Amino acid sequence: MTAAIEARGFGWTYRGASAPALHGLDLVLDRGEMLLVLGPSGSGKSTLALALCGLVPHAIPGVLAGSLAVDGLDVATTPAPVLGDRVGLVFQDPAAGIVLGRVADEVAFGLENRGWSLERMRARVPEALALAGLEGFGERGTAALSGGEQQRLAIAGALAAEPATVVLDEPTANLDPPGMASVFARLADLVATRECAVVVIEHRLDAVLPFADRVLALDRTGGMLAMGTPDEVGERCATDLDRMGAWVPTAWRPFLVRHGRGVSRGAGPVPTPGAADALPAPDAVPAPGATLAPAAPAPVPVIARLDRASIADPTVAAGPGRRLLSDITLEVRAGERIALVGPNGAGKSTLLLAIAGIVRPADGTVRVAAGGRDGAAPAADPAHLRPADLADALALVFQEPELSFVASTVREEVAAGARPGPGRDATVLSLLDRFGLARYADGDPHALSRGEQRRLSVAAACVRPVRLQLLDEPTYGMDREATDEVVRLLDEARRDGAAQVLATHDPRLLPSCDRVVGLDTGRIVFDGSVAAFLAAPPYEPAGPWRLEAAGEGVVR
């Protein structure tokens, strides 16, 4: 039987690059197998995905080495449209592939291009949506979908044509943990029942590893560390991957030579918000003979407050009267890091946009502290602040990082948010170096990879001291090393008193947070400690939340 994928010494060097993105790749993957591809950022994982569907070498210039065949077809000599009929690809950025305004039309678009009949498309589109967890979404507008729902739509489009091979590049980065587990389980069912091949490129490993038949581990140079069963690759490569700064699945912990990594890597705990204020000042020492009274902790300033705020859905497709957020009452205090969690479409991004003043409440109020880092109360409506005052009050990292880009180079993008004065250039370059972006300093931000754009948006948000940092999926698609660096940078701002709200689907971030606020259908369904949330998550199934949070975690 012809192998689904076969590579012999395969390599690829992009035009103008001094080193190959991939080299010396040897692998054979049969139908009915799921391959997990893992490795640190920059190891060539996305390049492999582009090669499997023919975009490399047919649409992207460069030099190919060795050979790569998909379903018996040589990638170098087979036209990309022919390969496209055999391979379904889900890109790292799901929004980039959406072209039509209605969900059902978007899924049908690829089938129509393949010449499917109308009757056959009408039967297949609902099936594909159900496979991706979007049953009943056919009439919805694509512009109204959350980031996670867009990702599910991309998966539905890839599965609709029943390709022989499905390639998914970070398919669950925007999915909540139960949704992520459901996607992998459905992919495993496809492998078992249709005997297709599935290639999954992932950083969230604990959920996908149990479904993987084979694992391909890559190093930072794009070379192959190992290819084999999960246990074989774990035993051979866990320690190397750990040293490279890649995520290592929990199941491979016994293979690590050096224990404790990911648990005690930090520079020490961040002070509890308000702890420093609770210490008595030197001039507050009581006089001899005075009666000692217990000192009351100083109140921690409130940086943002929402009082019964509701946000109406502006899209026509959603129908009249639907609300994205309903009756939200919330306080965010100085030095506090809140994990904002919930299922896809729960309203997390909308809540961040409301706090930033980008969307206005139909009812209730939103207030933030303005007027400098020593301001007292959240008295200002962010929607009415002057741009300069808003920039001093808060910073926002969008779920789609390119939405915030204002400059033509990476260096200028970070510098745009920095305060003028001596040392600004050094601060900018230091941040770029911390995030591995210094070599792109004079490049176009839009030319960066998805993960690099995410790192750039976080750096730009942290270059200026503000009282409130709002970050939407700040560690999307990052390896462990980059995730740790993000958390270290946020820790520095938090020690300075900044409040932080992190909308995230990644439970590995929860141990670094003080509090969890859970949303569902636009309402707060949980507000409490991390321990209480993990003991009884308000979302079903709860298992995936505990599974990932119990994994390696981030520096703390």
C-alpha positions, 0 to 999 in steps of 0.5 A: 500500500502507498504510504500517506506521507514519505520523506527521504532526506527532505529539506527546505531553505527559504529564498534569502535564508542563510540556513535551512528551515528543515533538513534531513527529514526521513519519515513514513506515515501510513493511512490510519495513523496520527502523527504529532509534530513537536519541537521548539519555536523555529524548528520548521513545523509550519514549514513542513505543513506548507510542504505537505499541501504543496505551497512549498515549493510551488507558491513560496520561493526557496530550495528543496532538498531530498524528496517528499511524497504525499499519497504517492505524489511527488510534492516537487513535481505535482501541481499544488491544486492536485495536492490540495485535493489530497490534503486538507490544511488548517493554518495557524491563523484561522481568520486568514482563510475565511473569505465568505460571510456565512458559516455554511457558505464558507465550508461549501466554498472549498467543495464548490471549487472541487466541483461537488454537486449542490445536493452533495454539498447540502448533505456534507456541510452540516456533517463537517460542521458537526465534526468540528463542534459547530452543529447549528452554526450554518446560518451564523455570520463568520464575522460574529464568530469568536477566535475559537469558533473561527478555528473550528470553522477552519477545521470543518472546512478542512474535513469537508472534502474528506481528504486522504491526509489532514494537516493541522497547524496549532488547531486548538490554540484558541479552543477551550480545554474541553473543546480541544479534547473533543477535537482530538477525539474526533480526529482520532475517530476519523483516523480509525474509521476512514483510514486517513492520515492526520498530522498535528502540529501542537504546543499543547501536548498533554491532550493530543499525545494519547491519540498520537500513533507516531511522534516526530520531534524537531530541534531548533535547526529544523533537524530531526531528533527522532521519529517513533512511538510516543514512548520511544521519542519521549525516552530519546528526546525528552531531556533535549526538548526540555533543554531547548525550551520546548514543552514536554508532555507530562507523560514524559516526565519520567524520562527527564534526567533533570527533575523539577523543571517547570516547577521551580524555574522562577526568580522567586514568588511575586509579592501578594497584592497589597502585602507591601502596603500592610507593613507599618511605616518606620514613623508608625512605631508606637511610643513606649507604653502605648497599647499595641493594636493589630495593624489593618492591611492597607486597602489595595487600590481598585484599578478597574470596575465594571458595575452591571455592565452589558454589551449588545451584539452589534451584528445583524446575524446574531438576531435582535436582543442578543447580548455578548455580556450581561450584568457584569460586575467586577473589580480588578485591583493593583498588582493582581493577575486575573485569569479570564477563562471560559468556553469559546464565545463566552465573551472574554475578548468582548470583556477586555474590549469593554474595559479598554473602552473600545466597545461601550456598554448598553447598560451599566458602567465601566471605569478605570483608574487614570491620571498616573500610576498613583491615581486613587479610584477608577473614576474615568470612563475609558471610552472618554479618555484622550488617547494620551491618557488612555495610553498611560492608563492601560495597554491592550494585546488583541487576540489578533495581534496585527490589529494593533500594529501601527509601525512599518518595522518591528523596532518602531512598533515597540518604540511607538509605545515607549515614553520618549527620553534617554534610554528608550532605544536601549529599552526597545532593543532589550525587549526585542532581544528577550523575545528573540525578535532583535534579528527582525528589528528592521523588518515588517511586523506583518511578515512575522510568523503568528507566534512572533507577532504575538511576542511583538504585541506583548513586548509593545504592551509592556514597554510603557509603564501602565496601571492595567494590562489587558492581554488576550491569549498572550501565549498563543502558539508559544513554546515553553521558553517564550511563555516563561519569558512572557510571564517574567515580563508580566511579573516585573510589571506586577511587582510595580503595581500593575493589574493584569487580566489575561484571557486564556484557554491555556490552563498552564498559565493558571498557577501564575495567577492570583484569581480566576474569573470564569465566563459562560454565555456572557455571564460571570459563573465563577470568581475565586481562587485558582485552587477552587476553580481547578477543584470544581471547574464550572465547565463540562467536561472538567477533566481537560482543565485539570489535566493541562493545569497539572502539567509542566506549567510556567515559571513561577 
